[in-house]
Amino acid sequence: MDTEGNEIYIDIPIVRNDLDALITDIIEETIQVTRETFAKAGLTAGDIEKIVFIGGPTNYKPLRDKVSEELSLKAEANTDVNPMTAVAEGASIFAESIDWSDIRHNRKASNAEIITGMNITFRYTARTSEAKAKVAFLTDKDVTFSVEITSTDSGWSSGRANMKNGMTLDLPLFIDGENTFDVHVYDSFGHTMPLKESRIIITKTMATIGAIPASHSVGVQVLDKLGGTSILVYLVKKDDFLPKKGHMIFKAGQTLKAGSHDTLKFHLWEGDISNPIDDNRYIGTYEIPGTKFEYGIIPTGADILCEYEMSDSGAIHLGVSIPCVGADFGNQNFYSRQDIDLSDTDSIADSGQRMLERIEKITDKVDDPKLEKARDKAMKAASINTQANDQEYTQEAFNELLEAKKLVAQARNEHIKEIRQIDLDSCVNFFNERVRQHSNPSEADAFDNLTKAAQRSIDRNDTEFESQLNELRGKNFNILWRQDWFVVDWFNMMIQDPYNFTDRIRFKSLMQAGLSFKVNDQIDDLRAIVAELFRIQITDTIGEKMYDITNIIKG
């Protein structure tokens, strides 16, 4: 824009060396990901027969050359596939393989059969990209029939053949799409036998869609034991073949009475970050409220049966039943790759800023180049223009934030002792600066003793540390929860971030009630409102995490 707000157009010359410098980091990341993929698959560069580049930027030859050179690939780049349309072509082939009449959009069957009603079954390939398809005949061993198959599209005929159990015929597919064949069965006198079904339809596709690996892991957040640490139990792991379905048994982490407004919650996350879990991508929550069953009590430790299915499109179907109250809570659908709302820019900016603060704490004690990359990505997320109304811009910032979290998680795994020390010191400092003055002597002694135990766990690299840290944070919270000022401060903080809550309508209602209680100094009522807000909160809104609402236990 010029100074008067009018659009102006500028031409800026750019030479190849400038462009190469701008894209170097992205190419290096791509190469590193490819190396990791090779390693996971147990492949070397010599195993690669063909390179197919996808996306418009790969039309840039120096990019293709750089990738081939860095990966030591001897295979030449394939230019038969148009990088500008390859994704669209693949998507259309995949879309054609989906049965859209099925509510779950499962894949069309690759094989089919027709039952003739004469103890004869024809099994055949229903979908293939090959020029021929097989049909097999299953009959009683002593039949004396003959069979002939004809194409209604071309007039081709297999000729009559004496039928034997297990015999096969190859059917030529003359056209793309549906090829229709009629089956004729004759008795020993040459008379045509009436068949209940006699038509075979075989679809010749552009390509065969094999099993599709999951691009991300999807897990349920649960406690490892009653009063223990939150962990992820995975329904689907990255690279599992889709579709995938199964069932798991969990335990209730609290007692739930019929008619109660309390709920048991399954939080679903996408990603492989074990600590903190909410660094993964939030998918959704399956809730079991007490209002959904009329009689009985779900006691702590009761079995919760969970059935799940993930389609190759990323749709997740989760169903839950609880035998002790004879209740089936039905299926809920989630989608693991949901788009980002434009309204999430504030959330991304705040999360980016908090991530920057975490990285700064870690870099004071840990020297790891991954943290510098994470800082750059978190900075991009934190600096997002919250007024921008651009979906692509918002999505890019969100992706940068996720990548920053993954890099920090990798650094944590490689420097676990140092980072555990940072976490413990942060928790203890918080207690000394803000909580100790409000604790009674026995609470202070218990906190100090547990701190010593946590320190021993760090020194021994003990897996109990996370549970001890959570207990310390819980002690911080329980002491402050008694303080009226803390309840008011926490309420004020929570209502600033509506994007942190799963149910926006419920959030708005609770916020309005809480504001009324705060004005009238009804702190006990306000405390109940804050507790309700905790139940629908996705993530913490402060760096010192003290409270976790997970109430499902690993089975």
C-alpha positions in Angstrom: 0.0 0.0 0.0 1.1 3.6 -0.5 0.7 6.2 2.2 -2.9 6.8 1.1 -3.8 3.1 1.3 -3.8 2.4 -2.4 -2.4 -0.9 -3.7 0.9 -0.6 -5.6 2.8 -3.2 -7.5 6.5 -3.7 -7.4 8.9 -6.0 -9.3 11.8 -7.2 -7.2 14.6 -9.0 -9.1 15.9 -12.1 -7.4 18.8 -14.2 -8.5 19.2 -17.9 -8.1 21.7 -17.6 -5.2 19.3 -15.5 -3.2 16.5 -18.0 -3.7 18.8 -20.9 -2.8 19.7 -19.2 0.5 16.0 -18.6 1.3 15.0 -22.2 0.9 18.1 -23.9 2.3 16.5 -24.5 5.8 13.4 -26.1 4.4 15.3 -28.4 2.1 17.5 -29.5 4.9 14.5 -30.3 7.1 13.0 -32.3 4.2 16.2 -34.2 3.7 16.4 -35.0 7.5 12.8 -36.2 7.5 13.6 -38.5 4.5 16.6 -39.9 6.2 14.5 -40.7 9.3 11.9 -42.3 7.1 14.6 -44.5 5.5 15.8 -45.6 8.9 12.4 -46.5 10.2 11.7 -48.5 7.1 15.1 -50.3 7.2 16.1 -48.9 3.8 19.2 -47.4 2.4 19.6 -45.0 -0.6 20.6 -47.9 -2.8 17.2 -49.5 -2.2 15.4 -46.6 -4.0 14.5 -47.3 -7.6 12.6 -44.1 -8.4 12.2 -40.6 -7.0 8.8 -38.9 -7.6 8.8 -35.2 -6.6 5.4 -33.7 -5.6 4.4 -30.0 -5.5 5.1 -27.0 -7.6 8.3 -26.0 -5.9 9.9 -29.3 -7.0 9.9 -28.0 -10.6 13.0 -26.1 -9.5 15.8 -28.3 -10.8 18.5 -27.2 -8.3 16.2 -28.4 -5.5 15.8 -31.8 -7.1 19.5 -32.1 -7.6 20.2 -31.1 -4.0 17.9 -33.7 -2.6 19.3 -36.5 -4.8 22.9 -35.5 -3.9 22.4 -35.1 -0.2 20.6 -38.5 0.1 23.2 -40.2 -2.1 20.4 -41.4 -4.4 21.5 -42.9 -7.7 17.9 -43.2 -9.0 16.9 -40.4 -11.4 14.0 -38.1 -10.7 10.9 -39.3 -12.4 9.3 -36.6 -14.6 6.3 -38.6 -15.8 4.3 -37.5 -12.8 3.2 -33.8 -13.0 4.2 -32.4 -9.5 1.4 -29.7 -9.9 -1.4 -32.3 -10.2 -0.1 -35.4 -8.6 -1.8 -34.8 -5.2 -5.1 -34.0 -6.9 -4.8 -37.2 -9.0 -4.0 -39.3 -6.0 -6.9 -37.8 -4.0 -9.3 -38.5 -6.8 -8.1 -42.1 -7.1 -8.5 -42.5 -3.3 -11.9 -40.9 -3.3 -13.1 -43.3 -6.0 -12.1 -46.2 -3.7 -14.4 -45.0 -0.9 -17.9 -46.3 -0.4 -19.7 -43.0 0.1 -23.0 -44.8 0.7 -21.5 -46.2 3.9 -21.9 -43.9 6.9 -18.3 -44.6 8.0 -17.0 -44.1 4.4 -15.1 -47.4 4.4 -13.2 -48.6 1.4 -14.9 -50.5 -1.3 -14.2 -54.2 -1.1 -11.3 -55.6 -3.3 -13.0 -59.0 -3.6 -16.6 -60.1 -3.9 -18.6 -63.3 -4.5 -22.0 -64.3 -5.9 -23.9 -67.3 -4.5 -25.9 -69.0 -7.3 -28.2 -71.1 -5.1 -26.9 -74.3 -6.6 -24.1 -75.0 -4.2 -21.9 -73.0 -6.5 -20.1 -69.9 -5.4 -18.1 -67.5 -7.6 -15.4 -65.5 -5.9 -13.7 -62.8 -7.9 -11.5 -59.7 -7.9 -13.9 -56.8 -7.7 -11.4 -54.0 -8.1 -8.0 -54.0 -9.8 -5.6 -51.8 -11.8 -4.5 -54.9 -13.8 -5.6 -55.8 -17.3 -7.1 -59.0 -16.1 -9.0 -60.3 -13.1 -9.5 -63.8 -11.7 -12.7 -65.6 -10.9 -12.7 -68.8 -8.8 -15.4 -71.5 -8.7 -16.2 -73.3 -5.5 -18.5 -76.2 -5.9 -19.4 -79.7 -4.6 -16.7 -82.1 -5.8 -19.0 -84.3 -7.8 -20.7 -81.7 -10.0 -20.9 -82.3 -13.8 -21.6 -78.7 -14.9 -19.8 -76.6 -17.4 -19.4 -72.8 -17.2 -19.0 -69.9 -19.7 -18.5 -66.2 -18.9 -19.2 -63.5 -21.5 -18.5 -59.8 -21.5 -21.5 -57.6 -22.0 -19.2 -54.7 -23.0 -17.1 -56.4 -25.8 -18.8 -59.8 -26.5 -15.7 -61.7 -25.4 -16.4 -65.2 -24.3 -14.3 -67.6 -22.1 -15.8 -70.6 -24.0 -17.3 -73.5 -22.1 -15.2 -75.3 -19.5 -16.0 -78.2 -17.3 -16.4 -76.9 -13.7 -14.1 -78.2 -11.0 -13.9 -77.1 -7.4 -11.2 -74.4 -7.1 -10.7 -73.8 -10.8 -10.0 -70.2 -12.0 -10.5 -68.2 -15.1 -8.9 -64.9 -16.2 -11.3 -62.2 -17.3 -9.9 -59.5 -19.6 -10.8 -55.9 -18.6 -11.4 -54.0 -21.8 -12.5 -50.6 -20.4 -11.6 -48.4 -17.5 -14.3 -48.3 -14.8 -16.9 -51.0 -14.6 -16.6 -54.2 -16.7 -19.7 -56.4 -16.7 -19.8 -60.1 -17.2 -22.6 -62.7 -17.4 -22.1 -66.2 -16.0 -23.8 -69.2 -17.7 -23.9 -72.6 -16.2 -24.9 -75.7 -18.2 -25.8 -79.2 -17.1 -24.5 -82.3 -18.7 -27.1 -82.1 -21.5 -26.1 -78.5 -22.4 -29.2 -77.0 -20.8 -28.8 -73.6 -19.2 -29.2 -73.7 -15.4 -31.2 -70.9 -13.6 -29.0 -69.0 -11.2 -30.0 -66.8 -8.3 -27.2 -64.4 -9.2 -25.3 -64.5 -12.5 -23.7 -61.1 -13.1 -20.2 -60.1 -12.2 -19.0 -56.4 -12.2 -15.3 -55.8 -11.9 -14.0 -52.2 -11.7 -10.7 -51.4 -13.5 -9.1 -48.6 -11.5 -6.3 -46.2 -12.4 -4.3 -47.6 -9.4 -4.7 -50.0 -6.6 -5.0 -48.4 -3.2 -3.1 -50.5 -0.7 -3.1 -50.2 3.1 -2.5 -46.6 4.1 -0.2 -46.0 7.1 -1.4 -43.6 9.8 0.5 -40.3 9.5 0.1 -39.6 13.3 -0.4 -41.5 16.5 -3.7 -41.0 18.3 -4.0 -41.8 22.0 -6.3 -41.4 25.0 -5.1 -39.5 28.0 -5.4 -41.7 31.2 -3.8 -42.1 34.6 -1.2 -44.9 34.9 -2.7 -45.7 38.3 -5.2 -44.2 40.7 -3.6 -40.9 41.8 -0.8 -41.5 39.3 0.7 -39.7 36.3 -1.1 -38.9 33.1 0.0 -41.0 30.1 -1.1 -41.6 26.6 -2.6 -45.0 25.7 -2.5 -45.3 21.9 -5.4 -46.4 19.9 -3.4 -46.0 16.7 0.4 -45.6 16.4 2.0 -43.7 13.6 2.6 -46.0 10.6 -0.1 -48.5 11.7 -2.1 -49.6 8.6 -5.5 -48.1 8.3 -8.4 -48.7 8.7 -7.8 -50.1 12.2 -10.3 -51.0 14.9 -10.2 -52.7 18.2 -11.3 -52.5 21.8 -9.7 -51.6 25.2 -10.7 -51.8 28.8 -10.1 -48.8 31.1 -11.1 -48.1 34.7 -13.1 -45.3 36.2 -10.8 -42.9 38.1 -13.6 -41.5 40.3 -17.1 -42.5 41.5 -19.9 -41.3 39.3 -23.5 -41.4 40.5 -26.6 -41.5 38.3 -27.9 -38.0 37.7 -24.7 -36.4 38.8 -23.3 -33.5 36.8 -19.8 -34.9 37.2 -18.3 -36.6 34.2 -15.7 -39.2 33.2 -13.6 -37.9 30.3 -11.6 -39.4 27.5 -9.2 -36.8 26.1 -8.0 -37.7 22.6 -4.6 -36.3 21.4 -2.7 -36.6 18.2 1.1 -37.0 18.5 3.9 -38.8 20.3 5.0 -36.4 23.0 4.8 -38.1 26.3 5.5 -35.1 28.5 3.7 -32.8 28.7 0.8 -34.5 27.0 -0.9 -31.3 26.0 2.0 -30.4 23.7 0.3 -32.8 21.3 -2.6 -31.8 19.1 -5.9 -31.8 20.9 -8.6 -33.8 19.0 -11.6 -33.9 21.2 -13.2 -35.2 24.4 -15.6 -38.1 24.9 -17.6 -37.4 28.0 -19.6 -39.7 30.2 -21.8 -37.5 32.4 -23.8 -38.9 35.3 -26.9 -37.4 33.7 -26.7 -40.0 30.9 -27.7 -43.0 33.1 -30.7 -43.2 35.4 -29.8 -45.8 38.0 -26.8 -47.0 40.0 -23.3 -45.9 40.7 -20.1 -46.3 38.6 -17.6 -46.9 41.4 -13.9 -46.0 41.2 -12.1 -48.8 39.4 -15.2 -50.0 37.5 -14.5 -51.4 34.0 -15.1 -49.0 31.0 -15.3 -50.8 27.7 -14.0 -48.7 24.8 -14.4 -49.7 21.1 -12.7 -47.6 18.5 -12.1 -47.5 14.8 -10.0 -45.2 12.7 -10.6 -45.0 9.0 -7.9 -44.3 6.4 -9.4 -40.8 6.0 -8.5 -39.9 9.6 -12.0 -40.2 11.0 -12.1 -41.7 14.5 -15.2 -43.5 15.9 -15.2 -44.0 19.7 -17.9 -45.9 21.5 -18.0 -46.5 25.3 -20.1 -48.8 27.5 -20.0 -49.5 31.3 -21.2 -53.0 32.3 -21.8 -52.2 36.0 -24.7 -49.8 35.2 -25.7 -51.6 32.0 -25.2 -48.4 30.0 -24.0 -47.9 26.4 -23.1 -44.3 25.8 -23.0 -44.6 22.0 -20.5 -43.6 19.4 -18.9 -40.2 18.8 -17.0 -39.2 15.8 -13.8 -37.2 15.8 -11.3 -36.2 13.1 -7.6 -36.3 13.7 -6.7 -33.7 11.1 -9.3 -31.0 11.8 -8.7 -27.6 10.3 -7.7 -24.6 12.5 -10.4 -22.0 13.2 -9.5 -18.5 12.2 -10.4 -17.5 15.7 -7.5 -19.6 17.1 -4.9 -16.9 16.3 -5.0 -15.7 19.9 -4.5 -19.2 21.2 -1.5 -19.8 18.8 0.1 -16.5 19.8 -0.3 -17.2 23.5 1.0 -20.8 23.2 3.9 -19.6 21.1 4.8 -17.1 23.8 4.6 -19.7 26.6 6.7 -22.1 24.5 9.4 -19.4 24.1 9.4 -19.0 27.9 9.9 -22.7 28.3 12.7 -22.8 25.8 14.5 -20.0 27.6 14.4 -21.9 30.9 15.8 -25.0 29.2 18.5 -23.3 27.3 19.9 -21.8 30.5 20.9 -25.4 31.4 20.9 -27.4 28.2 22.9 -26.7 25.0 21.2 -28.4 22.1 20.8 -27.0 18.5 17.3 -28.4 18.4 16.3 -25.8 20.9 17.5 -23.0 18.7 15.3 -24.3 15.8 12.4 -24.6 18.3 12.9 -21.0 19.4 12.7 -19.8 15.7 9.5 -21.8 15.2 7.9 -20.7 18.4 8.8 -17.1 17.6 6.9 -17.3 14.3 3.9 -18.7 16.2 4.1 -16.0 18.9 4.4 -13.2 16.4 1.2 -14.2 14.4 -1.0 -11.3 13.5 -4.1 -12.0 15.6 -6.1 -9.8 13.4 -5.2 -11.6 10.2 -8.1 -13.3 8.6 -6.1 -15.8 6.5 -6.6 -19.6 7.0 -3.4 -20.5 5.3 -1.4 -18.1 7.5 -3.1 -19.4 10.6 -2.4 -23.0 9.7 1.2 -22.3 9.0 1.7 -20.6 12.4 0.0 -23.6 14.1 2.3 -26.0 12.3 5.3 -24.1 13.4 4.1 -24.3 17.0 3.6 -28.1 16.7 7.1 -28.5 15.2 8.6 -26.4 18.1 6.9 -28.6 20.6 8.3 -31.8 18.9 11.8 -30.4 18.9 11.5 -29.5 22.6 10.3 -33.0 23.3 13.2 -34.5 21.5 15.6 -32.3 23.4 13.9 -33.4 26.7 14.3 -37.1 25.9 18.0 -36.5 25.2 18.6 -34.3 28.3 16.0 -35.9 30.6 18.0 -35.4 33.8 18.8 -31.7 33.3 15.2 -30.9 32.3 13.7 -32.9 35.2 15.9 -30.7 37.5 14.5 -27.6 35.8 11.0 -28.8 36.4 11.6 -29.6 40.0 13.4 -26.3 40.7 10.5 -24.4 39.1 8.0 -26.2 41.3 10.0 -25.7 44.5 10.6 -22.1 43.7 6.9 -21.6 43.1 6.2 -23.1 46.5 8.8 -21.0 48.3 7.8 -17.8 46.6 4.0 -18.1 46.5 2.7 -21.0 48.6 4.8 -21.7 51.7 3.5 -18.6 53.5 0.0 -20.1 53.2 0.9 -23.6 54.3 0.7 -25.0 57.8 3.9 -26.6 59.3 2.8 -30.2 58.4 2.1 -29.3 54.8 5.5 -27.5 54.5 7.3 -30.5 56.0 5.4 -32.9 53.6 6.4 -30.8 50.6 10.0 -30.6 51.7 10.2 -34.3 52.2 8.7 -35.1 48.9 11.1 -32.6 47.3 14.0 -34.6 48.7 12.5 -37.9 47.3 12.0 -36.3 43.9 15.6 -35.1 43.9 16.8 -38.7 44.7 14.7 -39.9 41.8 16.4 -37.4 39.5 19.9 -38.5 40.7 18.9 -42.2 40.2 17.1 -41.6 36.9 14.0 -43.1 38.5 10.7 -43.4 36.6 8.8 -42.3 39.8 9.9 -38.7 39.3 6.9 -37.7 37.2 4.5 -39.0 39.8 6.3 -37.2 42.5 6.4 -34.0 40.5 2.6 -34.2 39.9 2.1 -34.7 43.7 4.2 -31.7 44.5 2.2 -29.6 42.0 -1.0 -31.0 43.6 0.2 -29.9 47.0 0.8 -26.4 45.6 -2.7 -26.3 44.2 -4.5 -27.6 47.3 -2.9 -25.1 49.6 -3.7 -22.1 47.3 -7.2 -23.4 46.6 -8.1 -22.5 50.2 -7.2 -18.8 49.5 -10.0 -16.6 48.3 -7.7 -14.3 46.4 -6.3 -17.3 44.5 -9.7 -18.4 43.3 -10.5 -14.9 42.1 -7.1 -14.6 40.3 -7.5 -18.0 38.7 -11.0 -17.2 37.5 -9.9 -13.9 36.0 -7.0 -15.7 34.2 -9.2 -18.5 32.9 -11.9 -16.3 31.4 -9.3 -14.4 29.3 -8.7 -17.5 27.2 -12.0 -18.9 25.9 -10.2 -20.9 23.2 -8.9 -23.2 26.0 -12.3 -24.7 26.6 -14.0 -27.6 24.8 -17.6 -26.3 25.2 -17.7 -22.6 24.3 -21.4 -22.3 25.2 -20.9 -23.8 28.6 -17.9 -21.6 29.1 -19.9 -18.5 28.4 -22.6 -19.5 30.9 -20.1 -20.3 33.6 -18.2 -17.1 33.0 -21.3 -15.0 33.4 -22.3 -16.8 36.6 -18.7 -16.4 37.9 -18.6 -12.7 37.2 -21.8 -12.3 39.2 -20.4 -14.3 42.2 -17.2 -12.3 42.1 -19.0 -8.9 42.2 -21.1 -10.1 45.1 -18.1 -11.6 46.9 -19.7 -15.1 46.9 -16.3 -16.9 46.8 -17.5 -20.4 47.6 -19.9 -20.2 44.7 -17.1 -18.8 42.5 -14.9 -21.7 43.6 -17.5 -24.1 42.3 -17.6 -22.2 39.0 -13.8 -22.5 38.7 -14.0 -26.2 39.4 -16.6 -26.5 36.5 -14.3 -24.6 34.2 -11.5 -27.0 35.0 -13.7 -29.8 33.8 -14.0 -28.4 30.3 -10.5 -26.9 30.0 -8.2 -28.3 27.3 -4.8 -27.0 28.6 -3.4 -25.0 31.4 -3.2 -21.2 31.0 -0.1 -20.7 33.1 3.4 -22.1 32.9 3.4 -23.7 36.4 1.1 -26.6 35.9 -0.7 -27.6 39.1 -4.0 -29.3 38.3 -5.0 -32.1 36.0 -8.5 -33.3 35.5 -7.8 -36.7 33.9 -10.1 -39.3 35.6 -9.8 -42.4 33.5 -7.3 -45.1 34.6 -5.3 -47.4 32.4 -6.9 -50.9 32.3 
